[in-house]
Amino acid sequence: FAWWGESADDPDGFRKAGTPTRQFFADPDAQNVRYGQLLGKRYNHEPHLIWVGSGEYHKMVSVMFPDNQRPMTEQHTRRLVSVVRGIRESDVPGRHLYTMHPISFLSSSEEFHEADWLDFNMVQSHAVPEFIVPLLTADYARTPPKPTLNAEGWYEAERDLYQRWTSMKKAEDAPVDADWEQRYQAYWSVFSGGIGYTYGHKNIWTMTSPTGEVGVLPQAVLDAPGTQSLRHLKYLIGSKPMQSRVPDPLLLSAGTVGRDAGLSPDLRIGTRADDGRWAMIYSTRGALIRVNMDRLAAGIATAFWYNPRTGKWRTGEADTDAKTPFQTALKSGKGSAPQYFDPPGAPADANDWVLVLEINE
């Protein structure tokens, strides 16, 4: 449950000067608290809610709106938090979780991380997926530790994300791989230390059919390609103990967002058990993976290829349900040499793969 952050402050909101106000209340300092109290009383019996104290509150950055840059004001911050305070006064203690939804380029941690009411942080990768890893990496290192969720990715069926603000531009006539765009946003979010990724579809949030008819939700949209492939990430992550999983940028020799010659995103990113007994590495376009085996527990590693498009394991030239290794007897632990792993197929958009390493003593 959220209310939009631009409505909490001055008449211009985050819009340019002279645009109509979107401020809801005549006296926000007093009425925002009462509004929160009303919401808390109305919904405190519901056990399944997560409260998002605002939508995209408008701390601007010059990258996005160079003519309208300004920091979060003390007044704006106070008015946003007053809604949360009001809800908590009427809420059943401990029943609900609370967070804030920032604009792109930012994490809620920059303004609210140390707030006693903030249970977890939020980032969004809408329009700027290259910010996923740096934002989540920074949040993971903050104290006190709090989880971070990528709460709004680029929507499936929305126009190609490369043609908007993102620096990851590609040719105008390049094909759009909508389900791949959902997958790599999700894998980058989870493997870099986030607790999850929120899927969205353009026709769902706009309640518009693919042909433009407003107020219609075609049932086929609920089975869009992105929804089908993202469930395989849930299976993969759930196959290992989640509470002992940590991100590890040092597991790989190249851990930053890059672009191939065709200007598509190309990132290899790894996560592993805190004791080094297993690891997973995601290759966004199926590019060569160099693993620093000395980051893993001492022993003998077995390697598997997991296909994030099908949720199956690659054995030879085919995907199967059987988890069969493609390589065994690899030395791991202190003093071990790096190992190279070449994913199936040639590097290309939508040819993403997950390398899974399991260590036996």
C-alpha positions as CSV (number, residue, x, y, z in Angstrom):
1,F,0.0,0.0,0.0
2,A,1.7,3.3,-1.1
3,W,0.8,6.9,-1.7
4,W,2.7,9.0,-4.2
5,G,5.7,10.9,-2.8
6,E,5.5,13.9,-5.0
7,S,2.3,15.0,-3.3
8,A,3.9,15.4,0.1
9,D,5.8,18.7,-0.5
10,D,5.6,22.0,-2.3
11,P,3.2,23.0,-5.1
12,D,5.7,22.1,-7.9
13,G,6.3,18.5,-6.7
14,F,9.1,17.1,-8.8
15,R,7.7,18.8,-11.9
16,K,8.9,21.9,-13.4
17,A,7.9,25.2,-12.0
18,G,4.4,26.4,-13.0
19,T,2.8,22.9,-13.3
20,P,-0.4,22.2,-11.3
21,T,0.0,21.1,-7.7
22,R,-0.5,17.5,-6.6
23,Q,-0.5,18.2,-2.9
24,F,-3.5,16.5,-1.3
25,F,-4.0,18.3,1.9
26,A,-4.1,22.0,2.9
27,D,-2.1,21.3,6.1
28,P,0.1,18.3,5.3
29,D,2.1,18.5,8.6
30,A,-1.1,17.7,10.6
31,Q,-3.3,15.9,8.1
32,N,-0.6,13.5,6.8
33,V,-0.5,12.0,10.3
34,R,-4.3,11.7,10.5
35,Y,-4.3,10.1,7.0
36,G,-1.8,7.5,8.2
37,Q,-3.9,6.9,11.3
38,L,-7.0,6.3,9.1
39,L,-5.1,3.8,6.9
40,G,-3.7,2.0,9.9
41,K,-7.1,1.6,11.5
42,R,-8.7,0.4,8.3
43,Y,-6.2,-2.2,7.5
44,N,-4.5,-3.3,10.7
45,H,-6.5,-6.6,10.7
46,E,-4.9,-7.6,7.4
47,P,-1.8,-9.8,8.0
48,H,-0.4,-9.8,4.5
49,L,0.3,-6.0,3.9
50,I,3.6,-4.3,3.3
51,W,3.4,-0.5,3.8
52,V,5.3,1.6,1.3
53,G,5.4,5.1,2.9
54,S,5.5,6.8,-0.4
55,G,5.8,6.4,-4.1
56,E,8.7,8.0,-5.9
57,Y,9.6,10.7,-3.5
58,H,11.4,13.5,-5.5
59,K,15.0,13.8,-4.5
60,M,16.2,14.6,-8.0
61,V,19.6,13.8,-9.5
62,S,21.1,15.7,-12.4
63,V,21.4,12.6,-14.6
64,M,17.6,12.4,-14.9
65,F,16.4,16.0,-14.8
66,P,19.4,18.3,-15.2
67,D,17.1,21.4,-15.1
68,N,15.4,20.5,-11.9
69,Q,18.0,19.2,-9.6
70,R,17.4,19.6,-5.9
71,P,17.9,17.5,-2.7
72,M,15.3,16.1,-0.4
73,T,14.1,18.9,1.8
74,E,13.6,18.5,5.5
75,Q,10.0,19.4,5.1
76,H,9.4,16.8,2.4
77,T,11.1,14.1,4.5
78,R,9.1,15.0,7.6
79,R,5.8,14.9,5.7
80,L,6.5,11.5,4.2
81,V,7.5,10.0,7.5
82,S,4.5,11.5,9.2
83,V,2.2,9.2,7.2
84,V,4.2,6.2,8.3
85,R,4.1,7.4,11.9
86,G,0.4,7.7,11.7
87,I,-0.1,4.2,10.3
88,R,2.1,2.8,13.0
89,E,0.1,4.5,15.8
90,S,-3.0,2.6,14.6
91,D,-1.3,-0.6,13.4
92,V,-1.0,-3.9,15.3
93,P,2.7,-3.9,16.5
94,G,4.9,-6.2,14.5
95,R,2.2,-7.3,12.1
96,H,3.4,-5.3,9.0
97,L,6.6,-4.4,7.3
98,Y,7.5,-0.8,6.3
99,T,9.7,0.7,3.6
100,M,10.0,3.6,1.1
101,H,9.9,3.6,-2.7
102,P,12.6,5.9,-4.2
103,I,12.9,7.2,-7.7
104,S,15.4,5.6,-10.1
105,F,19.1,6.0,-9.5
106,L,18.5,5.9,-5.7
107,S,17.9,3.6,-2.8
108,S,15.7,4.4,0.2
109,S,18.8,3.8,2.3
110,E,20.2,7.2,1.3
111,E,17.5,9.0,3.2
112,F,15.9,6.5,5.6
113,H,18.3,3.6,6.3
114,E,18.7,4.3,10.0
115,A,15.0,5.0,10.7
116,D,13.6,2.7,13.4
117,W,10.5,2.1,11.4
118,L,12.2,1.0,8.1
119,D,12.3,-2.8,7.9
120,F,13.9,-3.1,4.5
121,N,15.2,-0.9,1.7
122,M,13.9,-0.5,-1.8
123,V,15.5,0.3,-5.1
124,Q,14.0,0.3,-8.6
125,S,15.7,-0.5,-11.9
126,H,12.9,1.0,-14.1
127,A,14.8,2.7,-17.0
128,V,18.2,2.2,-15.4
129,P,19.1,-1.4,-14.9
130,E,22.8,-0.5,-14.8
131,F,22.2,0.9,-11.3
132,I,21.1,-2.4,-9.9
133,V,24.4,-3.8,-8.9
134,P,26.0,-0.6,-7.5
135,L,22.9,0.3,-5.4
136,L,22.5,-3.2,-4.0
137,T,26.2,-3.7,-3.3
138,A,26.3,-0.4,-1.4
139,D,23.2,-1.3,0.6
140,Y,24.5,-4.8,1.5
141,A,27.5,-3.1,3.1
142,R,25.5,-0.7,5.2
143,T,25.1,-0.9,9.0
144,P,22.8,-1.8,10.6
145,P,22.2,-4.5,8.1
146,K,18.8,-4.4,6.4
147,P,17.5,-6.3,3.3
148,T,17.0,-4.5,0.0
149,L,14.3,-5.3,-2.6
150,N,14.3,-4.3,-6.2
151,A,10.7,-3.2,-6.1
152,E,10.2,-2.0,-9.7
153,G,11.9,-3.3,-12.7
154,W,11.5,-2.4,-16.4
155,Y,8.0,-3.7,-17.3
156,E,7.5,-6.5,-19.7
157,A,5.9,-5.3,-23.0
158,E,7.0,-1.8,-22.3
159,R,9.0,-0.2,-25.1
160,D,12.5,-1.4,-25.2
161,L,14.4,-0.2,-22.1
162,Y,17.5,0.6,-24.2
163,Q,15.7,3.5,-25.9
164,R,14.9,5.6,-22.8
165,W,17.3,7.0,-20.2
166,T,19.6,4.0,-19.8
167,S,23.1,4.2,-21.0
168,M,22.8,0.7,-22.3
169,K,21.7,1.8,-25.8
170,K,21.5,-0.6,-28.7
171,A,20.5,-0.3,-32.4
172,E,17.0,0.9,-33.1
173,D,16.2,-2.1,-35.2
174,A,17.6,-4.6,-32.6
175,P,15.0,-7.2,-31.5
176,V,13.4,-6.9,-28.0
177,D,13.8,-9.9,-25.8
178,A,11.2,-9.0,-23.1
179,D,11.6,-12.1,-21.0
180,W,15.4,-11.9,-21.1
181,E,15.1,-8.3,-19.9
182,Q,13.1,-9.5,-17.0
183,R,15.5,-12.3,-16.2
184,Y,18.7,-10.3,-16.1
185,Q,17.2,-7.6,-14.0
186,A,16.0,-10.3,-11.5
187,Y,19.3,-12.3,-11.5
188,W,21.4,-9.1,-11.1
189,S,19.1,-8.1,-8.2
190,V,19.3,-11.4,-6.3
191,F,22.9,-12.4,-7.0
192,S,24.2,-8.9,-6.0
193,G,22.7,-9.3,-2.5
194,G,19.0,-8.3,-2.9
195,I,16.1,-10.2,-1.4
196,G,14.1,-10.3,-4.6
197,Y,12.7,-8.6,-7.7
198,T,9.2,-7.4,-8.4
199,Y,7.9,-8.4,-11.8
200,G,5.6,-6.0,-13.7
201,H,3.8,-6.0,-17.0
202,K,2.8,-2.8,-18.9
203,N,-0.7,-4.0,-19.7
204,I,-1.3,-5.0,-16.1
205,W,-0.4,-1.8,-14.4
206,T,-2.1,0.3,-17.0
207,M,-5.1,-2.1,-17.3
208,T,-4.8,-1.8,-21.1
209,S,-5.1,-4.5,-23.7
210,P,-2.2,-5.0,-26.2
211,T,-4.5,-3.3,-28.8
212,G,-4.9,-0.2,-26.6
213,E,-8.4,-0.9,-25.1
214,V,-8.4,0.7,-21.6
215,G,-9.9,-1.2,-18.6
216,V,-9.3,-4.6,-20.1
217,L,-6.8,-7.2,-18.7
218,P,-6.3,-10.0,-21.2
219,Q,-5.8,-13.3,-19.4
220,A,-3.0,-14.1,-21.7
221,V,-0.9,-11.4,-20.2
222,L,-0.8,-13.3,-16.9
223,D,1.2,-16.0,-18.8
224,A,3.6,-13.6,-20.5
225,P,7.1,-15.0,-21.2
226,G,8.7,-13.1,-18.4
227,T,6.4,-14.7,-15.8
228,Q,7.3,-18.1,-17.0
229,S,11.1,-17.8,-16.9
230,L,11.3,-15.9,-13.6
231,R,9.8,-18.9,-11.7
232,H,13.0,-20.8,-12.5
233,L,15.0,-18.3,-10.5
234,K,12.8,-19.0,-7.5
235,Y,13.4,-22.7,-7.9
236,L,17.2,-22.3,-8.3
237,I,17.6,-20.0,-5.3
238,G,15.3,-22.2,-3.2
239,S,17.4,-25.2,-4.0
240,K,20.2,-23.9,-1.6
241,P,20.0,-22.6,2.0
242,M,19.0,-19.0,1.4
243,Q,20.0,-17.5,4.8
244,S,23.6,-18.5,4.3
245,R,23.9,-17.1,0.8
246,V,26.1,-14.1,0.2
247,P,27.1,-12.0,-2.8
248,D,30.8,-12.2,-3.8
249,P,32.2,-9.7,-6.4
250,L,35.6,-11.3,-5.9
251,L,34.4,-14.6,-7.1
252,L,34.8,-13.4,-10.6
253,S,37.6,-11.5,-12.4
254,A,35.0,-9.2,-14.1
255,G,32.2,-8.1,-11.9
256,T,31.0,-4.8,-13.4
257,V,28.3,-4.0,-15.9
258,G,29.8,-3.9,-19.4
259,R,28.6,-3.9,-23.0
260,D,29.5,-6.2,-25.9
261,A,30.2,-4.9,-29.3
262,G,26.5,-4.7,-30.1
263,L,25.9,-2.5,-27.0
264,S,23.8,-5.1,-25.1
265,P,24.3,-5.5,-21.4
266,D,27.0,-8.1,-20.5
267,L,27.5,-8.9,-16.9
268,R,28.8,-12.0,-15.1
269,I,27.8,-11.9,-11.4
270,G,28.2,-14.5,-8.6
271,T,26.7,-15.5,-5.3
272,R,27.8,-18.3,-3.0
273,A,27.4,-20.0,0.4
274,D,29.0,-18.1,3.2
275,D,31.2,-21.2,3.9
276,G,32.1,-21.6,0.2
277,R,30.4,-25.0,-0.2
278,W,28.6,-23.9,-3.4
279,A,28.4,-21.0,-5.8
280,M,26.2,-19.7,-8.6
281,I,27.3,-17.4,-11.4
282,Y,25.0,-15.8,-13.9
283,S,26.3,-14.9,-17.4
284,T,23.9,-12.4,-19.0
285,R,24.8,-13.2,-22.6
286,G,26.6,-16.5,-22.2
287,A,30.0,-14.9,-22.2
288,L,33.1,-16.8,-20.8
289,I,33.2,-17.0,-17.0
290,R,36.5,-16.9,-15.1
291,V,36.0,-18.2,-11.5
292,N,38.5,-17.5,-8.7
293,M,38.3,-21.0,-7.2
294,D,40.3,-19.8,-4.1
295,R,37.1,-18.0,-3.0
296,L,35.5,-21.4,-2.4
297,A,35.9,-24.0,0.2
298,A,38.8,-26.5,0.0
299,G,37.8,-29.6,-1.9
300,I,36.8,-30.9,-5.3
301,A,34.2,-29.0,-7.3
302,T,31.5,-30.3,-9.7
303,A,30.1,-28.0,-12.3
304,F,26.6,-27.8,-13.8
305,W,24.9,-25.6,-16.3
306,Y,21.4,-24.3,-15.4
307,N,19.2,-22.9,-18.2
308,P,17.2,-19.9,-16.8
309,R,14.9,-19.9,-19.8
310,T,13.7,-23.5,-19.2
311,G,14.5,-24.3,-15.6
312,K,16.3,-27.4,-16.7
313,W,19.9,-28.6,-16.6
314,R,22.1,-28.8,-19.8
315,T,23.4,-32.2,-20.5
316,G,25.4,-32.4,-23.8
317,E,23.3,-30.6,-26.4
318,A,19.9,-30.9,-24.6
319,D,18.1,-29.6,-21.5
320,T,17.0,-32.3,-19.1
321,D,15.4,-32.6,-15.7
322,A,18.3,-34.7,-14.5
323,K,21.0,-32.6,-12.8
324,T,24.1,-34.0,-14.6
325,P,27.5,-32.3,-14.2
326,F,29.4,-31.2,-17.3
327,Q,32.7,-31.1,-15.5
328,T,34.1,-32.8,-12.3
329,A,37.3,-33.0,-10.3
330,L,38.0,-29.3,-10.2
331,K,40.3,-28.2,-7.3
332,S,38.9,-25.5,-5.1
333,G,40.1,-23.6,-2.0
334,K,43.2,-21.7,-1.0
335,G,45.9,-21.7,-3.6
336,S,43.7,-23.1,-6.3
337,A,44.1,-21.7,-9.8
338,P,41.2,-19.9,-11.6
339,Q,39.0,-21.9,-13.8
340,Y,37.3,-20.9,-17.1
341,F,33.8,-22.0,-18.0
342,D,32.4,-21.4,-21.5
343,P,28.5,-21.4,-21.5
344,P,26.7,-23.3,-24.2
345,G,26.2,-21.5,-27.5
346,A,27.8,-18.3,-28.7
347,P,27.4,-15.1,-26.7
348,A,24.2,-13.4,-27.7
349,D,21.2,-11.5,-26.3
350,A,18.9,-13.9,-24.4
351,N,21.6,-16.7,-24.3
352,D,21.9,-16.3,-20.5
353,W,23.2,-19.2,-18.3
354,V,23.8,-20.0,-14.7
355,L,27.0,-21.9,-13.7
356,V,26.4,-23.9,-10.5
357,L,29.5,-25.2,-8.5
358,E,29.2,-27.7,-5.7
359,I,32.2,-28.5,-3.5
360,N,32.9,-31.9,-2.0
361,E,35.7,-32.6,0.5
